[in-house]
């Protein structure tokens, strides 16, 4: 049974929703770091380095949340990690107390949420590339559609 483009998009959306729910149900991992230093402040980005209590191998550009004493979470992203040294970027300056000891929360669902949002914006191009790639348009139909555009 062949799926339509809309059915494929719907199933992709459901798969992403299921994965977001599964990852949200499991506890986000926490990582403690100390000795924070502001490295630079350019173009509205605050770049900090920290020393992690233990090694951690997250992906560069992965979104993180920082738990603060006030209860508000601060969003940031990983610039890079080498051994126990982590460099992060934040849109807001971090309070001094967080530079001494910080609790990073690995927010693995953020990228899935962005991907799901992007999926909702997908539109078929004039050339029907997606439909052709997934063989949703039979070959004869592809030729017919092309001739219709040319004529």
Residue pairs with C-beta under 8 A, 6 or more apart in sequence:
2 135
2 136
3 11
3 136
4 136
5 124
5 130
5 131
5 134
5 136
8 134
8 136
9 119
9 122
12 119
13 116
13 119
13 120
16 112
16 115
16 116
16 119
17 116
19 112
20 109
20 112
20 113
20 116
23 108
23 109
23 112
24 109
28 65
28 105
28 106
28 107
28 108
29 105
29 106
30 67
30 103
30 104
30 105
30 106
31 52
31 53
31 54
31 56
31 103
31 104
31 106
32 52
32 53
32 101
32 102
32 103
32 104
33 50
33 51
33 52
33 53
33 86
33 101
33 102
33 104
34 50
34 51
34 53
34 100
34 101
34 102
35 50
35 51
35 99
35 100
36 48
36 49
36 50
36 94
36 98
36 99
36 100
36 102
37 48
37 49
37 50
37 99
38 46
38 47
38 48
38 93
38 94
38 99
39 47
39 48
39 49
39 87
40 46
40 47
41 47
41 93
44 91
45 89
45 90
45 91
46 89
46 90
46 91
46 92
46 93
46 94
47 79
47 87
47 88
47 89
48 87
48 88
48 89
48 90
48 94
48 99
49 85
49 86
49 87
50 85
50 86
50 88
50 102
51 84
51 85
51 86
52 81
52 84
52 85
52 86
53 84
54 84
55 83
55 84
56 81
56 86
57 81
58 64
58 78
58 81
58 106
59 78
60 78
60 79
60 80
60 81
61 77
61 78
61 79
62 77
62 78
62 106
62 107
62 108
62 111
63 75
63 76
63 77
63 107
63 110
63 111
64 75
64 76
64 77
64 78
64 88
64 104
64 105
64 106
64 107
65 73
65 74
65 75
65 76
65 104
65 105
65 107
66 73
66 74
66 75
66 76
66 90
66 94
66 98
66 102
66 103
66 104
66 105
67 73
67 103
67 105
68 74
68 95
68 98
69 97
73 105
74 90
74 92
74 94
74 98
75 90
75 91
75 107
76 88
76 89
76 90
76 91
77 88
77 89
78 86
78 87
78 88
79 87
79 88
79 89
80 86
80 87
81 87
86 104
88 104
94 102
122 130
124 130
124 131
126 149
128 137
128 142
128 145
130 136
131 137
132 142
137 145
